[in-house]
Amino acid sequence: MSMYNEALAIKDTLIAHRRYLHQNPETGLDLPLTSAYVEEQLKKMGYEPQRVGSSGLIVTVGKGGGKTFLLRADMDALPVTEQADIDFKSTNGRMHACGHDIHTTSLLGAAQLLKAHEDEIEGTVKLVFQPAEETMDGGKMMVEAGVCKGVDAAMAIHVATATEEPVGSILMRGVNAKMAAVDWFTIKVTGKGCHGAMPNNGVDPINVAAHILIALEAINARELDPSDNMVLTVGQIHGGNTGNVIPNDCMMNGTLRTLKNETRVMIKERMEAIVENTGKAFRAEAHIEWGSGCPVMFNDATVYEGIKACLDTLEGVSYKDLGLAIGAMASEDFAYIANEVPSTLLSLCVGRPSDGCIYPVHHPMVRFDEDGIPSGAAVYAHVAMEWLKNNK
């Protein structure tokens, strides 16, 4: 029996896992309900889960003595109020709008399949259940805790929706396709508040912030190689409380996304200089504070081709290599693992517009087709076993 057929045999169990997780979404690094549920299920399978931080979980399976292949799933949700018309919708103001409930369920399914084949695993499979992907804190935390120690290769799966590819099929973006590094930032400007009718008596931080914003846009236009890519977005700007008072402070919040780690370093240095010196030019104090982020996510060519060879032998699941050579400006903190060990990220198709799945991830109306979950479980398990067999 193929691994896919074995996954189909436990489909009802997988859907029950997914619906529990979907109805109880949690955000950030602290996922008490989610991690407790995953831990309980793993123990029922015969595993002894190890905690990483408050909510991360690691288990291993296999005969040992060979190489180690890491499988990762993220478990956190988004602070989005669900509007999708489904019977098991979330009601707590948070939502698995990025499909992490599908990822976690797929890896739980793989854990069950791998345990049933433990004597056949020619090495070790490490299963990693990670919090806080959306805030870009979880991958960094897991790597700093040593999750990559002794790992030879790694793989993760992310859902793909609003695509007409068959539900349950796999997309490989391309060996040279990257996902952007991301850095959250906050810019704080301190001026001198005064009466709106007498601006000469103060220093207007809103005016300063406006000049900073325009100057930052010039980095892309005049300092970046035209063949390179970046996206600098200011999504919030706040200052003042009324129209006839110049406030003392103003703040801006946004994200920087880049497709080269060296470009990331350069632009961050330029942003710091522009913010500080523009503030000085207008007699204000201005500085930038960097928040969470992650490096560029890229596929390792050898692991990428090795996984394709593994998928060739998985009956019941089709895949397509898109062969893209361009980067996506979305980000994925699996990049922390991929910057440590050779890795590849796959996409699992779980939403066809012709079936009504017309919304993208992160949308409050997004829906995912649960028929794709057995494929996710089978791909995780089959690829890990086959890669270890092929790379002794």
N, C-alpha and C positions, 0 to 999 in steps of 0.2 A: 504494500500500500504506500502511495506517495505521501510525503509530508503534508501536502495540501489536503488530501482526503482525510488524513488523521485530524487536521485542523477543522475540517467540515464536521467531523464527528462530535466535536466539542463546541460547535457554534452557539448553541443555546447558553452554555456556560459563559462563553465570551461575551455574548450580548448582555447577560445579566451583570457581568463585571462592568461593562461599558455604561450601562444605564445607572448603576449605583454611582459611579464616578461622575457621570454627567449631572446627576441631580445634587451632588454635593461638591461643587467646585470650590477650590481654595486658591489663593494667590500668594506669590512670593516664596520666601525661603521656609516658612512655617506652614506645613500642610498636615495638621494632626489627624484629621479624618482620613484623608487620602492615603497617607503613609501607613496608618494603622491598618487600613483595609488591605493594602498591597502586602504588608508584612504578614497579616493573618493568612492570606491566600497562599503565600510562598511557604509558610510553615506547614500548611495542610498538604502541600506537595512534597514535603520532606526536606526543605531547605532550612538553613540557619542564617537568616538575614543579618547583615551587619549594618548598623546605622552610621551615616555620615552626616554630621551636623544634626539638626533636629529632625529632619525629614528625609534625607537621602538614604537610599537602600542599595546594598550590593549583595549578590549571591554568586556562587560559582558552581559549575557542574562539569563533569567529565572525569576521565581516568587520570588526567594529569600526565606529567612526564614529557609533554611536548610543548607546542607553542600555545599562546593565549589569544583568543579572539574576543573583543569587547562588543557587546550590544547595548545601546543606550536608548532610553525612552524618557521624555520629560513628562511631568505630572501636573504642572500648575495651570491655572486658568487665567482669564482676563477680568478686569473690573468692568464688565459689560453686562447690562441687564438684558436677559434673553427675551426675544420677541418671536422666536420660531414657534409654529403651531405643532407641538409634539406633546405626547402624553407624559413624558418624563422630563419636562423642561425644568431648568433651575429656577428657584424663586428667591435666592438670597442676594441678588444684585451682582452676582459673578457668573461667568459663563465659559464653558470650554469651546470658545469660538475659534480656536486655532487647532482643534482636533487632538489635543494632548490626551484626552480620555481614550481616543482611538489608539494612540501610540502606547500608552500604558497597558491597555487591554491586549494589544498585539504582543507586547513583551511578556505579559503574564501567560498568554497562550503559548508562546515560545518556551517559557520556563516549564510548563506542563509537558510539552512535547519532548523537550530535551531531557527532562528527568526520566521519561519513559525509554529513552535511547542512551542513557548515560554510559552504559558499557561499550557503546559503539563510538563514543566521542574520543578522537585521537588527539588529546590535548585537554585544554581547559577553555570553557566559555564563561566569561564574566558578564553578568547581567547587571546593568546600572539603571536605577530608577532615580531620576534627578528632579529636584524642585527648581523653581525660579528661572526658567528659561526666558520668560517674557521680560523680566527685569534685567537679564544678562548677568545675574549674580550666581546662579546655580552651577553652571559649568565651571566657572572659575573656582568656586568653593570645592567642588568635587576633585578637580585637578590638583589644587593645593593640598587636599587631604590625601593625595597619593593614588587616586583611582587608576592612573595610567601606569603605575609601577608594574613592570613585568609583562606589559601588554605588547603584542606584536602587530596587531591591526585592529581596526574598529569600524563599526557601521552603525548608522542610525537611519530611521525612516520618518518622513514627514508626510502628512496627508496632502493630496492635491484635489481640489474641487473645482467646479465650473469648467470641467473639461469633458469632452465627448469620448475620451479613451474608456475602454471597458472597465466597469467597476471591478476592483480587485487586481487590476493590472499594475505593473510597475513602470515608472518613468525614470530613466537615467538622463540627467540634463546634458551631460557631456564631460569628458575627462578634464577639460580646461575651463569649465563653467565654475565661476566663483559666486559666493555670497558676500555681501559687503560687511566690513568692520563697522561697528556703530559705537558712538560715544555720546552719552547724554551730557548736556552742559547747562549751567545756569550763569547768567551774566548779571551782576549786581552793580548798579550805578548809584552813587551817593552824591547829591548836589547840596543845595541850600534852599530850603523852602521859603516862600514869601507870598505876598499878596499878588494875585493874578494881574492886577492893574499896575504893579511896579516890578516888572521882571528884572530890572537893573539891580534890585536889592538882593537878588538870589542867584542861584545857579540851577537852571532847569534840567533835571535828570532825564525827563522825557525827550527833550531835544537832543541830549547827548546820546541816549539810547537809539534814537532815529538815525543819527550819523553813524553809530557803530554798526547798525543793521545794514545800512547801505554799503559801508566799507567792507563788511564781511562778504557781501555778494561779489565784490570785485576779485576775491581770491580765485573763484572759479573762472571769471572772465579774463583775468590778466596774469595770473600766477601759476595756473595749472596747465600742464601739457594737454593740448586739445584731444589727444588720443587717450588720455586718462579719464576717470570718472569720479565724481563726488556729488553728494547731495547734502546741502546745508539747509536745515529747516528750523525756523523759529516758530514754534507753535503757540507760545504764550508770551504776552507782554502786559505787564501790570504796573500802574503808577498813578497815584492820586485817588481822591475820593469825590471830588466835585470839580466843576468847570471854572471856578474863579479863584482857585488856589494852586500855586505851583508847589508840588510835593517835594519832600526831602529825598525820596528814594524812588527808584524804578528798577524792575527786574525783567529779564527775558529768559525763556527756557526753550531748549530745542535739542536737536540731534544732528550729528555729523556722521555721514556714511561715506566710506571710501573702499576701493577695490584693491589697493596695494598697502601693505603695512608701512612701507617707507613714505607713501603719500600721507597716510594717517598721521605719522609723526610730524611731517613738515607742516601740514595744515594746522594742527593743534598749536604748534609753535607760532605760526603767523596769527592765529586767532588771539592768542594771549597777548602778542605785541600790539595788535590793532586795538583791542579792547582797552588795554592800559594807556596807550599813547593817545587814543582819541579822547579818553576821559581827561587826560592832562591838558590837551589842547583846548578843552572847554571849561577848565578850572574845576573839574569834578574828579572824584575817585571812582575808578571802574576796575573790576577784576572778574575773571571767569573761574568758575568752580566746575571741575569735571566729576561726573557721576558714574554710573555703571556703564559698561560697554563690553565689547568682545572684539577679537581680531578677525581678519579675513578668513572665511571658510573656503577651503579648496580641497579638491579630490586628489588623492595620491594615485598616480597613473597605474602603478603595479597592482595596487589593491582594487582599483576600479576595474581593470581588465580581469582580475581574478574573480571578482564578484559576478561579472558577466558570464564567465565560464560556469560558475555555480548555478546561476539562474537558467542556463541552458539545460541543466539536468533536472529542473524542478517541474514535474508534470502538473498541469492544471493552472499554472500561473504564467501569463505572458508578460513580456517586457519590451520596451522600446528605448533605444538609445537616441536621444534627440540630437546629439552631436553638437550642442551649442558651444561656441567659443567666447561668448560674451558673459558678463557678470550680471547678477541680479542685485538690485540695491536693497532688497530685503536682507535681514540678518538672522543668524541662527547661532546660538552660543555653543552648539556642538563644535564650533570652531576652536574652543579651548582644547578639546581632546584632539582635534585634527591637527593642531599646531604642535602637539606632543608626539603623536604616533600616526603612522600611515592610516588614512581613513577615507571613507566614502559615504555620502548622504544620498539615499534613494527617496523617491516619491511614490506614495500609494494612492491610486485613484479611487476616490470614494464619493464622487458626486458628478452626475451628468446633467447638464442643463435641460436636456430633453426629458429627464425624469423629474424635473422641478427643482434641482439643486442649482439655482441660478446665482446664489450669493457667494462672494469670496470669503476666505477666512478673515476673522476679526469683525465680521458683520453680525449684528444682533439677530439677523434672520437666517444665518447660515445653517444648513442641514447636511449631515453626512450619511451616506448609504452604508448601513451596518453589514450588508452582504460582502463588503470588502475586507472586513476584519479577519476572517480566516486566512486570507492571502497574506496579510501582515504578519500573523503568527507563523505561518509556514515559511515565509521568506526569511524572517529572523532565524528560525531554527535550522532550516536547510542550509542557508548560506554559511552559518557558523560551522556546522558539521563538515560541509564539503570543503570549505576553505582550509580547515585544519587538516583534513585528509590530503589535500593537494599541496600543502606547504609544511610537510614534516621536517 
